Amino acid sequence: MIFSGNTSYDKSSELIESINKILSDKWSHRQIAEGKKVEIPHQWGEDVIGITASRYKREGWIVTRIVQVTGSQRGYFLKFRNPKWKTYDDQFR
């Protein structure tokens, strides 16, 4: 169990505030179907990214963690899908 006062949990709360702003923006048809990919600065750390993904999953989101390696650098992403939304293709059947 994670309690407030835990540094990683508190950082996760800050990250969630930023992600919520991105998720509340307009979604394209492709994003609705495939998910909205949000880049997470590596400074947040893998533990904070993991806690954040878990918290969204508990709220019903489908969340995929992505690590993209280019050269000697890693990029961290979370991809969000809302399972309650119809996919783009479903809208035209």
Buried (B, 14 or more C-beta within 10 A) or exposed (E): EEEEEEEBBEBBBEBBEBBEEEBEEEBEEEBBBEBBBBEBEEEBBBBBBBBBBEBBEEEEBEBEBEEEEEEEEEEBBBBBBBEEEEEBEEEEE
